[in-house]
Amino acid sequence: MSAEHVQINEQKQRTMGTIILDMLFNRTPDVYPAPDIMEKYDIIIFFGPIWMGLVASPIRPYLNYLKEHPQKYGFVSISGGADGSNPKLEDELKKLTGVEPITLIDLHIANLLPSNPKPSRKVTSAYCLNDKDVEALSNKITQTLEGRIE
Ligand SMILES: Cc1cc2nc3c(=O)[nH]c(=O)nc-3n(C[C@H](O)[C@H](O)[C@H](O)COP(=O)(O)O)c2cc1C
């Protein structure tokens, strides 16, 4: 994609403990670059993991900012998927930003693995994407986005 990539960074080191605390207590971590960086773009596509059925907390400061400064945005994830789809995602994006995303793509690591036995959370967490997976998933994402971004 001819898009500029901006990496979201955190002030503090991320741990499994802080993931769980953020999601349980709805915390929003300090991140950089500051969310006003989004103002120079026409469309923002967030890419990140899903934690406990919701958008990973480091993306929240940007979604919150969009509520006050509306812009077209989408969300793309390669999440675990061991428990099936993540049905709360769309409502959360709408709640935080005030508007629907132009695209929401939630691909699952579980779908890359044999379906029998059903992949567990432990198995999806331990799985490392290989080059072929990354290429297939990237193609799927760009194909889906192409149809939705003007
Ligand atoms: C604490 C925690 C909770 C997670 N919850 C979900 C979930 O609810 N749904 C899902 O599909 N994946 C879930 N995942 C998997 C992540 O979305 C992601 O695929 C996984 O962390 C691998 O990406 P990473 O290497 O960038 O962390 C979770 C992962 C962690 C660490």
Ligand as a Chemical Component Dictionary entry (heavy atoms), coordinates in Angstrom:
data_LIG
# 
_chem_comp.id                   LIG 
_chem_comp.type                 NON-POLYMER 
_chem_comp.pdbx_formal_charge   0 
_chem_comp.three_letter_code    LIG 
# 
loop_
_chem_comp_atom.comp_id 
_chem_comp_atom.atom_id 
_chem_comp_atom.alt_atom_id 
_chem_comp_atom.type_symbol 
_chem_comp_atom.charge 
_chem_comp_atom.model_Cartn_x 
_chem_comp_atom.model_Cartn_y 
_chem_comp_atom.model_Cartn_z 
_chem_comp_atom.pdbx_ordinal 
LIG C1  C1  C 0 -3.873 -10.985 27.142 1  
LIG C2  C2  C 0 -4.246 -11.299 25.733 2  
LIG C3  C3  C 0 -5.593 -11.337 25.392 3  
LIG C4  C4  C 0 -5.977 -11.667 24.080 4  
LIG N1  N1  N 0 -7.292 -11.685 23.771 5  
LIG C5  C5  C 0 -7.678 -12.010 22.512 6  
LIG C6  C6  C 0 -9.078 -12.021 22.174 7  
LIG O1  O1  O 0 -9.968 -11.709 22.972 8  
LIG N2  N2  N 0 -9.405 -12.378 20.910 9  
LIG C7  C7  C 0 -8.468 -12.721 19.977 10 
LIG O2  O2  O 0 -8.862 -13.060 18.843 11 
LIG N3  N3  N 0 -7.134 -12.699 20.265 12 
LIG C8  C8  C 0 -6.724 -12.344 21.501 13 
LIG N4  N4  N 0 -5.388 -12.308 21.815 14 
LIG C9  C9  C 0 -4.387 -12.573 20.748 15 
LIG C10 C10 C 0 -3.864 -11.249 20.169 16 
LIG O3  O3  O 0 -4.898 -10.559 19.480 17 
LIG C11 C11 C 0 -2.686 -11.436 19.184 18 
LIG O4  O4  O 0 -3.047 -12.215 18.114 19 
LIG C12 C12 C 0 -1.539 -12.092 19.830 20 
LIG O5  O5  O 0 -1.232 -11.390 20.992 21 
LIG C13 C13 C 0 -0.316 -12.149 18.862 22 
LIG O6  O6  O 0 0.062  -10.871 18.477 23 
LIG P1  P1  P 0 1.350  -10.186 19.128 24 
LIG O7  O7  O 0 2.466  -11.113 18.807 25 
LIG O8  O8  O 0 1.419  -8.879  18.444 26 
LIG O9  O9  O 0 1.052  -10.086 20.592 27 
LIG C14 C14 C 0 -4.985 -11.965 23.095 28 
LIG C15 C15 C 0 -3.625 -11.898 23.452 29 
LIG C16 C16 C 0 -3.252 -11.564 24.743 30 
LIG C17 C17 C 0 -1.788 -11.498 25.071 31 
# 
loop_
_chem_comp_bond.comp_id 
_chem_comp_bond.atom_id_1 
_chem_comp_bond.atom_id_2 
_chem_comp_bond.value_order 
_chem_comp_bond.pdbx_ordinal 
LIG C1  C2  SING 1  
LIG C2  C3  SING 2  
LIG C2  C16 DOUB 3  
LIG C3  C4  DOUB 4  
LIG C4  N1  SING 5  
LIG C4  C14 SING 6  
LIG N1  C5  DOUB 7  
LIG C5  C6  SING 8  
LIG C5  C8  SING 9  
LIG C6  O1  DOUB 10 
LIG C6  N2  SING 11 
LIG N2  C7  SING 12 
LIG C7  O2  DOUB 13 
LIG C7  N3  SING 14 
LIG N3  C8  DOUB 15 
LIG C8  N4  SING 16 
LIG N4  C9  SING 17 
LIG N4  C14 SING 18 
LIG C9  C10 SING 19 
LIG C10 O3  SING 20 
LIG C10 C11 SING 21 
LIG C11 O4  SING 22 
LIG C11 C12 SING 23 
LIG C12 O5  SING 24 
LIG C12 C13 SING 25 
LIG C13 O6  SING 26 
LIG O6  P1  SING 27 
LIG P1  O7  DOUB 28 
LIG P1  O8  SING 29 
LIG P1  O9  SING 30 
LIG C14 C15 DOUB 31 
LIG C15 C16 SING 32 
LIG C16 C17 SING 33 
# 
